[in-house]
Amino acid sequence: MTVQERNKIFAKRLREMRIKRGLTQYELAEKCLFSKSAIGLLENCKIQPCVNTVNFIAKKLGCTIYDLLT
């Protein structure tokens, strides 16, 4: 699997998990102390998160890194 493919999966799963938990991009951004635009960029594959960022977001969403990457 390429990095681009992995990023697409992450972006899709991030959006799914956020919506499943009833959060807007703004609300998730507040939980993570990110800007709303950062969440949008992540969900649209415009920026590539590091492992620490994925882990941090997973904790804030109450899921695992595995949930966000598969």
KEZADREN-411753 format. One record per residue: x, y, z of N, C-alpha, C in turn. Coordinates in steps of 0.1 Angstrom, whole numbers, plus 5000, padded with zeros to 4 digits. Example, Ala and Ser with C-alpha at 12.3 -4.5 7.8 and 13.67 -1.06 7.14 Angstrom:
<rs>
513249435078512349555078513249675078512849785071513749895071512950005079
</rs>
This chain:
<rs>
500849885000500050005000500950125000500650224991501450344991501050445002501850545004501550645013500250725010500050744997498850814992497650734995497650604993496550514995496250515010497250515019497050515033496450645038496950755032496350885035494850895031494550835020493050835016492250755026492750645030492050565040491850645053492950705057492850785070491850895069491850965058490951075056489551035056489250925049487850865049487450825063488350745069487950695083487850805093488650915092488551025101487151085100486751115088485451175085484351085090484450955087483450865092483350855107484450855114484450845129483950975135484351085129483851215134482351225133481851185121480351195119479651095128480150975129479550865137479450915152480351005156480351055170479551185171478951225160478151345160478851475161480151475157480951595158481051665145481051795145481351875134482951885133483451935122484851965120485352055131484552155134484852255144484952195158483952115161483952045174485151955176485551875166486651795166487951875167488051985160489152075160489352125175488252165181488352215195488852105204488351985203488851875211490351855210490851865198492251835194493151955195492552075198493252205198493852235185493152195174493552225160492652335155493052385143492152475136491052395129489952455126488952385118489452345105490252445099490852415086491752295086492452275097493352155098492552025096491452015103490651895102490151875087489751985081489251985067490351935058491551985060492751945052493051805054492951755066493151615069492151525062490851565063489751485057489851495042490451585036490551605021491951565016492751495024494051455020494951565015494851685020495651795016496951805025496851745037498051735045498251595050499451555053499751415058500151425072499351355081499551365095500751265099501451305109502451215115501751115124502451015128501950905136501450965150502151055155501751115168500351185167500151255155498951325153497751225151498051125144496951015142496650955156497650925164497350875177496550975186496951095186496251205193494751215189494551215176493151225171492351105175492950985174492350865178491850865192492750915201492350925215491251015217491251125210490151225212488851175206488851085196487651025191487250895198488150855208487750735215487950605207488950605198489150485190490650465190491050365181492450335180493050385167494350385166495050415154494550325143494450195147494050095137492650125131491750175140490450215135490550325124491550415125491650525116492450485103493150375104494050345093493650215085492450155089492050035082490550055078
</rs>
